[in-house]
Amino acid sequence: MKQTLLQRWDRFFYRTVPPHTFAILRIGFALFLMLYWGSEWRDAALFSREFGVFLPKISTDISILTFFLQPPLWFVHVFFVITFLLLTMFLVGYRTRTTALLLLILSIYFYFWNQWLFATSFYRLFQFSLAVFLFPGADKAFSMAMWRKHGSFWAWQPMSIFPLRLFALQLTATYLGVGWQKLILPGWDSGAVLFHSFTSRWGTSFGFYLARILPSEFLDWLVWLTLLLECTMPFGLWIRKVQWIYFLGGFVFHTLITLTLGIWWFQIMVPMYIVFLDPEAVFQWVRVRSKGKISPDSSAVL
Amino acid sequence: MQQHRFFTDALLLSYLVVTAAAFTVTMTDWMPSGFLQAPIRYSYGMMAPYQGASQYNRELQLVGYDDKGTATPIPLDSYFPGLRGEKNSRQLLDQFIDLSIENTGPVYRSFLEQIRDHEHAQGRTYASFQLWKERWPTDARGYRAGRERGVERIFLLRFP
């Protein structure tokens, strides 16, 4: 029977699916955020009033604001301890939506305290992701929540596909903007843009090495390949027959950015590609590998 | 249930509108005014990273002078977190996109007040400071190698 547009819309955005995709994303995202906040914690002293430099985004004439926006070192460590406690709760799926909300609030606070001077796309993507985790489903598999409710870590309950679609749409939009903007940005018509990037403030030793040894014709070719990948990525990620090529291409692309420019934060986008797979297929894949621990029916414990 | 569905549909449509507008901004530089500007700007930030490729590298140079006028270069990197790119981005006030070079004075004054206090706490006291912005051509031999081919200096501030 032919589906109406409204039925297609409903099925695309709201159909009920197994939660394992969202749960895997929760675990991966929590581990990645631990890596990110761990790297920030390493510089804790520089976020403190004793050792750092502050240029507040909002006025600090009020003394309580001064305390929070130019905090002492002991408070910086308290902030990171709380963040890691919340991340651990988020990782194991204990009060997941509450911890996502608290982590989102902390990340907004950190933005006004210090991160705004380095306001980047990746930080916004982190915040957006935390906001999507406010929707239910991420702790409906592989979680303390299921263990408390059903007595098993392997128990699961179905969820709406809605948050997975939001992730997929945002990844699509990010690649659409990043890729297509390069078609009009000056400099992206030759390999010189890569040479200047590899030898910029972001350049790693490997980036400088590549700038020394790679001929300009190869850099030209690399720019065309980058444009081809980024401009078709927003569509290729959705097409089942070719999406694995884009998963691999995205992995290589982001890994090269990490190796040549040290901009490693966007690496989180690679595990996020899981949202482009059918949740039912991910469920089947996980179930087969669970050696019978995961029931084909929701909330049934084997 | 109906109410919940109405809420998610409204949220989804708002998200799609804001994202579409942000894509338009990405491609045309046209930014609408009004209450939607903040979410559109935020969404734009998620889809337009890294546009900073340039043929020049830039850096701040800070020099402290003691009572006798002896100049001592003060390395700024030790006051900023992250790797070189992040430290550099913070020092050059990349986020103050609305500030022209003439208007960076008050911001850098606050910046230098704090560095003066930190240096003093570590036993290094200076009577005054001078701050420059420098730029030099990029070079595959190394980050600073291009300085051999010439450094342009822009004087920013004398403090106090």
Chai-1 contact restraints between the chains, C-beta under 6 A:
chainA,res_idxA,chainB,res_idxB,connection_type,confidence,min_distance_angstrom,max_distance_angstrom,comment,restraint_id
A,D43,B,P81,contact,1.0,0.0,6.0,A-B,restraint_1
A,L46,B,P81,contact,1.0,0.0,6.0,A-B,restraint_2
A,V53,B,Y79,contact,1.0,0.0,6.0,A-B,restraint_3
A,V53,B,F111,contact,1.0,0.0,6.0,A-B,restraint_4
A,V53,B,Q114,contact,1.0,0.0,6.0,A-B,restraint_5
A,L117,B,R90,contact,1.0,0.0,6.0,A-B,restraint_6
A,L117,B,Q95,contact,1.0,0.0,6.0,A-B,restraint_7
A,F118,B,E86,contact,1.0,0.0,6.0,A-B,restraint_8
A,F118,B,S89,contact,1.0,0.0,6.0,A-B,restraint_9
A,F118,B,R90,contact,1.0,0.0,6.0,A-B,restraint_10
A,A119,B,Q95,contact,1.0,0.0,6.0,A-B,restraint_11
A,S121,B,G45,contact,1.0,0.0,6.0,A-B,restraint_12
A,S121,B,M46,contact,1.0,0.0,6.0,A-B,restraint_13
A,S121,B,P49,contact,1.0,0.0,6.0,A-B,restraint_14
A,R124,B,G45,contact,1.0,0.0,6.0,A-B,restraint_15
A,R124,B,M46,contact,1.0,0.0,6.0,A-B,restraint_16
A,L125,B,M46,contact,1.0,0.0,6.0,A-B,restraint_17
A,A173,B,T19,contact,1.0,0.0,6.0,A-B,restraint_18
A,A173,B,M47,contact,1.0,0.0,6.0,A-B,restraint_19
A,T174,B,M46,contact,1.0,0.0,6.0,A-B,restraint_20
A,T174,B,M47,contact,1.0,0.0,6.0,A-B,restraint_21
A,G177,B,F23,contact,1.0,0.0,6.0,A-B,restraint_22
A,G177,B,T26,contact,1.0,0.0,6.0,A-B,restraint_23
A,G177,B,M47,contact,1.0,0.0,6.0,A-B,restraint_24
A,G177,B,A48,contact,1.0,0.0,6.0,A-B,restraint_25
A,Q181,B,T26,contact,1.0,0.0,6.0,A-B,restraint_26
A,Q181,B,A48,contact,1.0,0.0,6.0,A-B,restraint_27
A,G187,B,A53,contact,1.0,0.0,6.0,A-B,restraint_28
A,V193,B,A53,contact,1.0,0.0,6.0,A-B,restraint_29
A,H196,B,A53,contact,1.0,0.0,6.0,A-B,restraint_30
A,H196,B,Q55,contact,1.0,0.0,6.0,A-B,restraint_31
A,H196,B,T138,contact,1.0,0.0,6.0,A-B,restraint_32
A,S197,B,A53,contact,1.0,0.0,6.0,A-B,restraint_33
A,T199,B,T138,contact,1.0,0.0,6.0,A-B,restraint_34
A,T199,B,A140,contact,1.0,0.0,6.0,A-B,restraint_35
A,R201,B,N57,contact,1.0,0.0,6.0,A-B,restraint_36
A,R201,B,R84,contact,1.0,0.0,6.0,A-B,restraint_37
A,R201,B,G85,contact,1.0,0.0,6.0,A-B,restraint_38
A,R201,B,N88,contact,1.0,0.0,6.0,A-B,restraint_39
A,W202,B,G85,contact,1.0,0.0,6.0,A-B,restraint_40
A,A211,B,A140,contact,1.0,0.0,6.0,A-B,restraint_41
A,R212,B,A140,contact,1.0,0.0,6.0,A-B,restraint_42
A,G262,B,L83,contact,1.0,0.0,6.0,A-B,restraint_43
